[in-house]
Amino acid sequence: MFVRHFLSSKLKTFIPLNLPCCHSFECHFSRRTSKPSKSPQDVYNCNIRINQLAREGKLHSARKVFDEMLHRDVVSWNSMITAYWQNGCLSESKKLFLSMPERTVVSWNSMIAGCVENDSIDDAYLYFSTMPEKNVASWNAMISGYVKHGMVEEAARLFDEMPRKNVISYTAMTDGYMQKGETDKAKSLFDRMPQKNEVSWTVMINGYVENECFDEAKELFEKMPAKNKNVVAITAMVVGYCKEGRVEEGRILFDGILCKDSVAYNAMISGYAQNGRNEEALQLLVEMLRMSLRPDQSSCPSVLSACAALASPLVGRQTHAVVIKFGVDSVVSTCNALITMYSKCGSIFECELAFELITSPDLVSWNTIIAAFAQHGLYAKAVAYLEQMVIRGCEPDGITFLCLLSACAHAGLVSESISWFDSMVKNYNITPRPEHYACLIDILGRAGQLDKAYNIIQEMPFDADLAAWGALLAGCRANANVELGQLAGEKVMELGGDSSGPYIMLSNIYAEAGMWGEVTRVRGLMKEHGIKKKPAYSWTEVENKVHYFLGGDISHPSIQEIRTALKQMNLQMKFQEKVLDFTDFYFLDELECTCN
């Protein structure tokens, strides 16, 4: 964005320098001679009252105090002007500024700051270029405004023109370069700073962390004087350690903060959740609440994702209550996380309720609710939300169609999946990605259409990846296709997958075909590559207690009751679906695998 340069004639209409008498509040109040003049102390008290009411958002009351003042000083005018733009009423600030009998540099700076805060950067520059006298704060306000709006080149131009710079000027410009990812320029400017304060160091460290330059951030943090190591700088390093997966080191830094604020807690909670340390994230949330600190818009989605990973509806609902208590339940990102959490906890009805909280759903919101119904095999509901999405003017993307293909997979709808795949390409001009092909191959493989699945792999515009060959291998396992399964299995091994699943599937294919020599060969390859089968485990929550079950483990005190319940369920399934008895086979097979 470029700044508009107005002609001098337009400047005069924007800010008239000689106001007629009828526009002057002083003229109006000069006629009120029946009351005595207020003392300087009264003026001071009124100014304090205006600021207090403005902070409470009571603009009407603040203006009433202002209007009833018999005499005002420049502080009175500046206080009321600032009160308006701080509460989003920039136009009222402009009107009042035009009515001022006398303007100081503080008045002009206030208007610049007001325009910046209310996203009127061009008007801010107009005030800046028109003001009769500028001080360092004027330049800094304009440079910071440009940086805030991403106009780093314009900020750099002003910085170069600035007659006298201070640490705020350098720090603002450094922040601008970091926001653009120009870390070398930021470092050069930082090194040239005649003075550095704690904000300067913090901006550099945080900039390095945001630009994935953790080693540079760590080196700078170690050089940072101890007196400047504030909670903000340490929190930035906590975020950096968590991004690198070094959560324990981040926690050590976090524990060393003497006066932890909500930002530090939110950073550590998010770090735990991002690294799969979900229980620790929730424990830290509880500690944070006990400290009377509140989660913010960034940490709430992280906490909810931790609840989703644990698949604990009870904890999820309790966290939802916390979200409502602190008033962030209407934030789009939080609502999206609520939908995901309830979906993974199996509460699909509550997913819809969470979606209805969103006033203006974005693309992520629509994709999240469609994915929720897809995961539960509710194909018709997923399609219904897609139709709503299109009607409300939101264009689907590749993730939307991946969710639809997933819905088709869960519902076993082959022709529909091909139709959506074709629609994605022809009607929406979306280029299929490897995951779209892998999902389609998986659907065809499940349906036994292995030749079609293999043809798709051959016709893909790029080399098939691990997911595509793995999907074909799973289809071959389900349909006992030895020849194609052998090809898919060899491809998976070539691509270097470290999961035991493909090896076991290929081994089972050979075993069912009686090819025991091949079974031995595949198991030998597993040992050669150091691949071991990870025992499966599951958990369930009963009366606020989580029960864990490792594959083959029969040590649970209620194991006999559990096996009896499973047999009863199996009998009901046999009666309804005439399925094979799996109960004893499951326990024996898993126990054998664990012992081996």
C-alpha positions in Angstrom: 0.0 0.0 0.0 1.3 3.4 -0.9 0.6 6.6 1.0 -1.5 9.2 -0.8 0.1 12.6 -1.1 -2.6 15.3 -1.0 -2.3 18.7 -2.5 -1.9 21.7 -0.2 -5.5 22.8 -1.0 -6.8 19.4 0.2 -4.8 19.8 3.4 -6.6 23.1 4.1 -10.0 21.4 3.8 -8.9 18.5 6.0 -7.5 20.6 8.8 -8.7 24.3 8.7 -6.1 26.3 10.6 -8.3 29.4 11.2 -11.6 28.3 12.7 -14.6 30.7 12.7 -15.8 31.8 16.1 -18.9 29.7 15.8 -16.8 26.5 15.9 -15.0 27.5 19.1 -16.1 26.0 22.4 -14.2 28.8 24.2 -16.4 31.4 22.4 -19.5 29.5 23.6 -18.4 29.3 27.2 -17.1 32.9 27.3 -20.7 34.1 27.2 -21.5 32.2 30.4 -20.3 34.9 32.7 -22.8 34.3 35.4 -20.6 31.6 37.0 -17.2 32.1 38.5 -14.1 30.6 36.8 -13.0 27.2 38.0 -9.7 26.8 39.7 -6.7 24.9 38.2 -7.4 22.2 40.7 -11.0 21.8 39.4 -9.7 21.6 35.8 -7.2 18.9 36.9 -9.9 16.9 38.7 -12.2 17.1 35.6 -9.3 15.9 33.4 -8.8 12.9 35.7 -12.5 12.2 35.7 -12.6 12.3 31.8 -9.8 9.7 31.6 -11.4 7.5 34.2 -14.8 7.5 32.4 -13.0 6.9 29.1 -11.2 3.8 30.4 -14.6 2.5 31.5 -16.0 3.1 28.0 -18.5 5.7 29.3 -17.9 8.2 26.5 -21.2 10.0 26.9 -20.5 10.7 30.6 -16.9 11.8 29.8 -18.2 14.2 27.1 -20.7 15.6 29.6 -17.9 16.4 32.1 -15.9 18.0 29.3 -18.9 20.1 28.1 -19.7 21.3 31.6 -16.1 22.6 32.2 -16.1 26.4 32.3 -12.4 26.4 31.4 -10.3 23.7 29.8 -6.7 23.4 29.3 -5.0 21.6 26.5 -4.9 18.4 28.6 -8.7 18.5 28.7 -8.9 18.6 24.9 -6.3 15.9 24.4 -7.9 13.6 27.0 -11.3 13.8 25.3 -9.8 13.4 21.8 -7.8 10.3 23.0 -10.9 8.9 24.7 -12.9 8.9 21.5 -10.3 7.1 19.3 -9.4 4.6 22.0 -13.1 3.6 22.0 -13.3 3.4 18.2 -14.8 6.8 17.5 -12.1 8.3 15.4 -14.5 10.6 13.5 -15.4 12.3 16.8 -11.7 12.7 17.6 -11.2 14.4 14.3 -14.2 16.8 14.9 -13.0 17.7 18.3 -9.4 18.2 17.0 -10.7 20.7 14.5 -12.4 22.6 17.3 -9.3 23.0 19.4 -8.4 26.6 20.1 -4.8 25.7 20.5 -2.9 22.5 19.5 0.3 21.2 20.9 2.6 18.6 19.5 0.9 16.1 21.9 -2.4 16.8 20.2 -1.0 16.1 16.8 0.7 12.9 18.1 -2.5 11.7 19.6 -4.3 12.0 16.3 -1.5 10.1 14.5 -1.7 7.4 17.1 -5.5 7.3 16.8 -5.4 6.9 13.1 -2.9 4.1 13.4 -5.0 2.3 16.0 -8.1 2.6 13.9 -6.5 1.4 10.7 -6.4 4.8 8.9 -2.7 4.9 8.1 -3.1 7.3 5.2 -4.8 9.8 7.5 -2.1 9.3 10.1 0.5 10.3 7.5 -1.6 13.3 6.5 -1.5 14.6 10.1 2.2 13.8 10.4 3.1 15.7 7.2 0.9 18.7 8.2 1.8 19.2 11.8 3.8 22.4 12.2 6.4 20.9 14.5 7.5 17.3 15.0 9.3 15.7 17.9 10.9 12.3 18.3 7.6 10.8 19.4 5.9 12.0 16.2 8.4 10.1 14.1 8.2 7.1 16.3 4.4 7.0 16.1 4.4 7.1 12.4 7.2 4.5 12.0 5.4 2.2 14.4 2.2 2.7 12.5 3.8 1.7 9.2 5.3 -1.4 10.8 2.0 -2.3 12.3 0.4 -2.2 8.9 3.2 -4.2 7.2 4.5 -1.1 5.3 8.2 -1.7 6.2 9.6 0.1 3.2 7.7 3.3 4.1 8.9 2.9 7.7 12.5 2.5 6.6 12.2 5.7 4.5 11.0 7.7 7.4 13.6 6.1 9.7 16.4 7.3 7.3 14.9 10.8 7.2 14.5 11.0 10.9 16.8 13.8 12.3 17.3 12.3 15.8 16.6 8.6 16.6 16.2 7.0 20.0 16.0 3.4 21.2 12.3 3.3 20.4 13.0 4.2 16.8 15.6 1.5 16.4 13.4 -1.1 18.1 10.3 -0.3 16.0 12.4 -0.6 12.8 14.0 -3.9 14.0 10.6 -5.3 14.7 9.5 -4.3 11.1 12.4 -6.2 9.5 11.7 -9.3 11.7 8.0 -9.3 10.7 9.1 -9.4 7.0 11.6 -12.2 7.7 14.6 -10.0 7.0 16.6 -11.2 9.9 20.0 -10.0 8.6 18.7 -6.4 8.3 17.3 -6.6 11.8 20.5 -8.0 13.2 22.5 -5.2 11.5 20.3 -2.5 12.9 20.3 -4.1 16.3 24.1 -4.2 16.3 24.2 -0.5 15.4 21.9 0.6 18.2 23.7 3.1 20.4 21.5 2.0 23.3 19.5 -1.2 23.9 16.8 -1.8 26.4 14.9 -4.9 27.4 12.3 -4.4 24.7 15.1 -4.2 22.0 16.5 -7.6 23.2 13.1 -9.1 23.4 12.1 -8.0 19.9 15.2 -9.6 18.4 14.8 -12.9 20.4 11.1 -13.1 19.6 11.8 -12.3 15.9 14.3 -15.1 15.7 11.9 -17.6 17.2 9.1 -16.5 14.9 11.4 -16.9 11.9 12.5 -20.4 12.9 16.0 -19.3 13.8 16.1 -20.9 17.2 19.9 -21.2 17.4 20.3 -17.5 16.8 17.6 -16.8 19.4 19.3 -19.0 22.0 22.7 -17.4 21.4 21.3 -13.9 21.7 19.4 -14.9 24.9 22.6 -16.1 26.5 24.3 -12.7 25.6 21.3 -10.8 27.0 22.2 -8.9 30.2 20.5 -10.5 33.3 18.8 -7.3 34.2 17.0 -7.2 30.8 15.7 -10.8 31.0 12.1 -10.1 31.6 9.1 -12.5 31.5 8.4 -11.6 27.8 11.9 -12.6 26.6 11.9 -15.8 28.6 8.4 -16.6 27.3 9.7 -16.2 23.8 12.4 -18.7 24.5 9.9 -21.1 26.0 8.0 -20.9 22.7 11.2 -21.5 20.8 12.1 -24.6 22.8 8.6 -26.1 22.4 8.7 -25.5 18.6 12.0 -27.5 18.6 10.4 -30.3 20.5 12.6 -29.6 23.5 9.7 -29.3 26.0 11.7 -30.2 29.1 14.2 -27.4 28.5 11.3 -25.0 27.9 9.7 -26.1 31.2 12.9 -25.4 33.1 12.9 -21.8 31.7 9.2 -21.5 32.5 9.7 -22.7 36.1 12.5 -20.1 36.5 10.1 -17.2 35.9 9.5 -15.6 39.3 6.3 -13.7 38.4 4.6 -15.8 35.7 1.8 -14.0 33.8 -1.0 -15.4 31.7 1.1 -15.1 28.5 3.8 -17.4 30.0 1.3 -20.0 31.1 -0.5 -19.9 27.7 2.8 -20.4 25.9 3.8 -23.4 28.0 0.3 -24.9 27.8 0.3 -24.6 24.0 3.8 -26.1 23.9 2.7 -29.1 25.8 -0.4 -29.6 23.5 1.7 -29.2 20.3 4.1 -31.9 21.5 1.4 -34.4 22.5 1.9 -33.8 26.2 -1.8 -33.5 26.7 -2.2 -34.4 30.3 0.5 -32.0 31.3 -1.2 -29.3 29.3 -4.4 -29.8 31.3 -2.6 -30.0 34.6 -0.9 -26.6 33.9 -4.3 -25.1 32.9 -5.6 -26.1 36.4 -2.6 -24.5 38.0 -3.1 -21.4 35.9 -6.7 -21.1 37.0 -5.7 -21.5 40.6 -3.4 -18.5 40.2 -6.4 -16.5 39.0 -5.0 -16.1 35.5 -7.0 -16.6 32.4 -6.4 -18.5 29.2 -6.4 -16.5 26.0 -7.6 -16.9 22.4 -4.4 -18.7 21.5 -4.2 -21.2 24.3 -7.9 -22.2 24.4 -7.7 -24.1 21.1 -4.5 -25.8 22.3 -6.2 -27.0 25.5 -9.3 -28.2 23.6 -7.0 -30.1 21.2 -5.4 -31.8 24.2 -8.9 -32.8 25.3 -9.6 -34.1 21.8 -6.4 -36.2 21.8 -7.3 -37.7 25.2 -10.9 -38.4 23.9 -12.2 -37.4 27.3 -15.7 -35.9 27.0 -15.8 -35.1 30.7 -12.6 -33.1 30.7 -13.7 -31.6 27.3 -17.0 -30.3 28.8 -15.2 -28.9 31.8 -12.8 -27.1 29.5 -15.7 -25.8 27.5 -17.1 -24.3 30.7 -13.8 -22.5 31.3 -13.9 -21.2 27.8 -17.4 -19.8 28.4 -16.5 -18.3 31.7 -13.7 -16.3 30.2 -15.8 -15.2 27.2 -13.8 -16.7 24.4 -16.5 -19.1 23.3 -17.5 -16.9 20.4 -14.0 -16.7 18.9 -13.9 -18.6 15.6 -10.7 -20.5 16.3 -12.0 -21.6 19.7 -15.3 -22.8 18.2 -13.4 -24.7 15.5 -11.4 -26.4 18.3 -14.7 -27.2 20.2 -16.1 -28.9 17.1 -13.0 -31.0 16.7 -12.9 -31.9 20.4 -16.5 -33.0 20.5 -16.2 -34.9 17.3 -13.2 -36.9 18.7 -15.1 -37.5 21.9 -18.0 -39.0 19.9 -20.4 -36.1 20.8 -21.6 -35.2 17.2 -24.7 -33.4 18.4 -22.5 -31.0 20.5 -20.4 -30.4 17.3 -23.4 -28.9 15.7 -24.2 -26.7 18.8 -20.6 -25.5 18.7 -20.8 -24.7 15.0 -24.0 -22.7 15.6 -22.1 -20.4 18.0 -20.1 -19.0 15.1 -21.7 -15.9 13.6 -19.6 -15.8 10.5 -18.0 -19.3 9.8 -14.8 -19.2 7.9 -13.4 -21.9 5.6 -11.8 -23.7 8.5 -15.1 -23.8 10.3 -16.9 -25.4 7.4 -14.2 -27.9 6.8 -14.1 -28.8 10.5 -17.8 -29.5 10.8 -17.8 -31.5 7.5 -14.8 -33.5 8.8 -16.7 -34.2 12.0 -19.6 -35.8 10.2 -17.2 -37.6 7.9 -15.4 -39.2 10.8 -18.8 -40.5 12.1 -19.8 -41.9 8.7 -22.7 -39.4 8.4 -22.3 -38.8 4.7 -25.6 -37.1 4.1 -25.0 -34.5 6.9 -21.5 -33.8 5.5 -22.9 -33.1 2.1 -25.7 -31.0 3.6 -23.1 -28.8 5.3 -21.2 -28.5 2.0 -24.4 -27.3 0.3 -24.9 -24.7 3.1 -21.3 -23.6 2.7 -21.7 -23.0 -1.0 -25.0 -21.2 -0.6 -23.4 -18.8 2.0 -20.7 -17.9 -0.5 -17.8 -19.8 0.9 -15.8 -21.6 -1.8 -14.6 -25.2 -0.9 -10.9 -26.0 -1.1 -8.9 -29.2 -1.3 -9.4 -29.9 2.4 -13.1 -29.8 1.9 -13.1 -32.4 -0.7 -10.6 -34.5 1.3 -13.3 -34.5 4.1 -16.0 -35.5 1.6 -13.8 -38.4 0.3 -13.3 -39.5 3.9 -17.1 -39.5 4.5 -17.4 -41.7 1.4 -14.7 -44.0 2.8 -16.5 -44.4 6.1 -19.8 -45.0 4.4 -18.4 -47.3 1.7 -19.7 -45.1 -1.2 -17.5 -45.8 -4.2 -19.4 -44.1 -7.1 -20.0 -41.0 -4.9 -16.3 -40.8 -4.1 -15.3 -40.8 -7.8 -18.0 -38.2 -8.5 -16.7 -35.8 -5.8 -13.1 -36.4 -7.1 -14.2 -35.4 -10.6 -16.2 -32.5 -9.4 -13.2 -31.1 -7.5 -11.2 -31.1 -10.7 -13.8 -30.0 -13.2 -16.1 -27.7 -11.3 -13.8 -26.1 -8.8 -10.4 -26.3 -10.7 -8.7 -27.8 -7.6 -5.6 -29.8 -8.4 -5.7 -33.1 -6.5 -2.9 -33.6 -4.0 -1.3 -37.0 -3.1 -3.7 -37.3 -0.1 -6.7 -37.1 -2.4 -5.4 -39.9 -4.5 -4.5 -42.0 -1.5 -8.0 -41.6 -0.1 -9.6 -42.6 -3.4 -7.3 -45.6 -3.7 -8.3 -46.6 -0.2 -12.0 -46.4 -1.0 -11.5 -48.6 -4.1 -9.3 -51.0 -2.3 -11.9 -51.5 0.5 -14.5 -52.2 -2.1 -12.3 -54.9 -3.8 -11.8 -52.8 -6.9 -8.0 -53.3 -6.8 -7.4 -53.0 -10.5 -9.0 -49.6 -10.6 -7.0 -48.6 -7.6 -3.7 -49.7 -9.2 -4.6 -47.9 -12.5 -5.1 -44.7 -10.5 -1.5 -45.1 -9.1 -0.2 -45.5 -12.6 -2.1 -42.5 -13.9 -1.1 -40.1 -11.1 0.8 -37.0 -12.4 3.5 -37.7 -9.8 5.1 -40.7 -8.2 2.9 -42.4 -5.7 3.9 -41.8 -2.1 3.9 -44.1 0.9 0.2 -43.3 1.7 -0.9 -44.4 -1.8 1.0 -47.7 -1.8 0.0 -48.3 1.8 -3.7 -47.8 0.9 -3.4 -50.3 -2.0 -1.6 -52.8 0.3 -4.4 -52.6 2.8 -6.9 -53.3 0.1 -4.9 -56.3 -1.0 -4.8 -57.6 2.6 -8.6 -57.3 2.9 -9.1 -59.1 -0.5 -6.3 -61.6 -0.2 -4.6 -60.4 -3.5 -1.1 -61.8 -3.2 0.4 -60.6 -6.5 -0.6 -57.0 -6.2 0.0 -57.0 -2.4 3.6 -58.2 -3.0 4.1 -55.3 -5.4 2.6 -52.7 -3.0 4.5 -54.1 -0.1 7.8 -53.9 -1.9 7.1 -50.3 -2.9 6.3 -49.4 0.7 9.5 -50.9 1.9 11.5 -49.1 -0.8 10.0 -45.8 0.4 11.4 -46.4 3.8 8.3 -46.4 6.0 9.2 -47.1 9.6 5.8 -48.4 10.6 5.3 -52.0 11.3 1.8 -52.1 9.8 2.8 -52.6 6.1 5.2 -55.4 7.0 2.6 -57.2 9.1 0.0 -56.8 6.4 2.3 -58.2 3.8 3.3 -61.0 6.1 -0.4 -61.8 6.7 -1.1 -61.9 3.0 1.7 -64.4 2.5 0.5 -66.5 5.5 -3.0 -66.7 4.2 -1.6 -67.9 0.9 0.6 -70.5 2.7 3.8 -68.8 1.5 5.7 -69.4 4.7 9.1 -68.7 3.2 8.0 -65.2 2.3 6.6 -64.7 5.8 10.0 -65.5 7.2 11.7 -63.2 4.7 9.4 -60.2 5.6 9.9 -60.8 9.4 13.6 -60.9 8.7 13.4 -57.6 6.9 11.6 -56.1 10.0 14.5 -57.2 12.2 17.1 -56.0 9.7 15.6 -52.5 9.7 15.0 -52.4 13.4 11.2 -52.2 13.0 9.1 -53.6 15.9 5.4 -53.9 16.3 4.1 -51.4 18.8 1.5 -53.1 21.0 -1.9 -51.5 20.7 -3.6 -49.9 23.6 -6.9 -48.2 24.3 -8.5 -46.5 27.2 -12.0 -45.7 28.5 -13.2 -43.4 31.2 -15.5 -44.7 33.9 -16.7 -42.6 36.9 -13.9 -40.0 36.4 -11.2 -42.7 36.3 -9.3 -43.6 33.1 -8.7 -47.3 32.5 -5.8 -48.2 30.1 -5.7 -51.5 28.2 -2.5 -52.7 26.5 -2.8 -55.2 23.7 -2.7 -58.7 25.2 -2.6 -57.4 28.8 -4.9 -59.4 31.0 -3.9 -57.8 34.3 -7.0 -55.6 34.7 -8.9 -56.5 37.8 -12.2 -56.7 35.9 -10.8 -58.6 32.9 -13.3 -61.5 33.3 -16.3 -59.2 33.4 -14.9 -57.3 30.3 -14.4 -60.6 28.4 -17.9 -61.7 29.3 -19.4 -58.4 28.1 -17.4 -58.7 24.8 -18.8 -62.2 24.3 -22.3 -61.0 24.9 -21.7 -58.2 22.3 -20.3 -60.7 19.9 -23.4 -62.9 20.2 -25.6 -60.0 19.5 -23.5 -59.1 16.5 -23.6 -62.7 15.2 -27.4 -62.6 15.5 -27.6 -59.3 13.6 -24.8 -59.5 11.1 -23.7 -63.2 11.3 -20.2 -62.2 11.8 -17.3 -64.5 12.8 -16.4 -64.8 16.5 -13.4 -62.6 17.2 -13.3 -62.3 21.0 -11.0 -65.1 22.0 -8.9 -64.8 18.8 -8.3 -61.1 19.6 -7.0 -61.7 23.1 -4.9 -64.8 22.1 -3.4 -63.1 19.0 -2.5 -59.9 20.9 -1.0 -61.9 23.8 1.1 -63.9 21.4 2.4 -60.8 19.7 3.2 -59.2 23.0 5.1 -62.3 24.3 7.0 -62.6 21.0 
